[in-house]
Amino acid sequence: MKMEYILKAEGICRTYHTGTVEVHALKKCNINIKKGEFTAIVGKSGSGKSTLLRILGTLDKPDEGNVCIDGINIAELKDKQLSKFRRENIGYIYQDYRLIPEYTAYENIDPAINSWTTKTLMGTKLRELMSSLQIEYVMKNIRSEMSGGEQQRVAIARALINHPAVVYADEPTGNLDAGSSENVAAMLDISGK
């Protein structure tokens, strides 16, 4: 029986050149992830974890190898197609949140919304997501008016709002208490179903 993977990376190599020094961040890296599966990438500092995440997230290209997400070989996509694919199929939860400082929590989540969805429907969906992450009370707050945990949950909501095929998370529960961490893990689990 053939196994279906939501993400399949084969033979990924990435070398960085710093002057005359070559740094081999990834050498023939392979990874297969099934739909709904949680996978952790662990390793010591400098082992290539961030490089791998950037390649899998289509933010960088490998020197060699292929990455397929939901059956699409991303190397075959042109720049505009790749941007559209990334927007519609990949959610990314950054460790440093990357919220736009002058935007409210609601507005920081809102730019991730697909243009084809009606504003009323998406507004309801966004509010429901904020409620499930227990951040509806910061809806009108800008970044400086939110705690680290609140900012992190806004970043998580932004990553989940479009129900992406794949969600990459860089320590998504690092600043949350145990109860909130469990809620986030449950939300990520629900998003994959």
URDAMO-V856366 format. One record per residue. N is the residue number from 0. RES is the residue in one small letter. NEAR is the number of other ideal C-beta (glycine too) atoms within 12 Angstrom. Layout:
# URDAMO-V856366
N;RES;NEAR, N;RES;NEAR
This chain:
# URDAMO-V856366
0;m;3, 1;k;4, 2;m;11, 3;e;16, 4;y;24, 5;i;29, 6;l;40, 7;k;28, 8;a;35, 9;e;21, 10;g;20, 11;i;34, 12;c;26, 13;r;31, 14;t;20, 15;y;19, 16;h;12, 17;t;9, 18;g;7, 19;t;6, 20;v;9, 21;e;14, 22;v;18, 23;h;20, 24;a;27, 25;l;35, 26;k;21, 27;k;18, 28;c;31, 29;n;23, 30;i;32, 31;n;20, 32;i;28, 33;k;17, 34;k;23, 35;g;19, 36;e;20, 37;f;21, 38;t;24, 39;a;16, 40;i;27, 41;v;11, 42;g;16, 43;k;8, 44;s;8, 45;g;13, 46;s;18, 47;g;30, 48;k;25, 49;s;25, 50;t;29, 51;l;32, 52;l;37, 53;r;27, 54;i;35, 55;l;43, 56;g;33, 57;t;35, 58;l;22, 59;d;24, 60;k;23, 61;p;32, 62;d;24, 63;e;21, 64;g;26, 65;n;25, 66;v;45, 67;c;30, 68;i;36, 69;d;22, 70;g;17, 71;i;25, 72;n;21, 73;i;36, 74;a;24, 75;e;14, 76;l;21, 77;k;11, 78;d;12, 79;k;10, 80;q;18, 81;l;25, 82;s;16, 83;k;20, 84;f;29, 85;r;30, 86;r;25, 87;e;27, 88;n;32, 89;i;35, 90;g;34, 91;y;31, 92;i;40, 93;y;28, 94;q;22, 95;d;17, 96;y;34, 97;r;21, 98;l;37, 99;i;22, 100;p;17, 101;e;12, 102;y;26, 103;t;26, 104;a;39, 105;y;31, 106;e;25, 107;n;38, 108;i;38, 109;d;29, 110;p;22, 111;a;37, 112;i;29, 113;n;20, 114;s;14, 115;w;12, 116;t;19, 117;t;12, 118;k;14, 119;t;11, 120;l;14, 121;m;24, 122;g;20, 123;t;16, 124;k;25, 125;l;34, 126;r;23, 127;e;20, 128;l;37, 129;m;33, 130;s;19, 131;s;24, 132;l;42, 133;q;26, 134;i;38, 135;e;22, 136;y;19, 137;v;30, 138;m;29, 139;k;16, 140;n;26, 141;i;21, 142;r;25, 143;s;17, 144;e;19, 145;m;28, 146;s;21, 147;g;21, 148;g;27, 149;e;33, 150;q;37, 151;q;40, 152;r;42, 153;v;48, 154;a;42, 155;i;48, 156;a;46, 157;r;39, 158;a;38, 159;l;38, 160;i;37, 161;n;33, 162;h;25, 163;p;32, 164;a;28, 165;v;43, 166;v;43, 167;y;38, 168;a;35, 169;d;29, 170;e;24, 171;p;38, 172;t;28, 173;g;22, 174;n;24, 175;l;28, 176;d;18, 177;a;11, 178;g;13, 179;s;26, 180;s;23, 181;e;15, 182;n;27, 183;v;38, 184;a;23, 185;a;20, 186;m;35, 187;l;32, 188;d;16, 189;i;18, 190;s;30, 191;g;24, 192;k;11
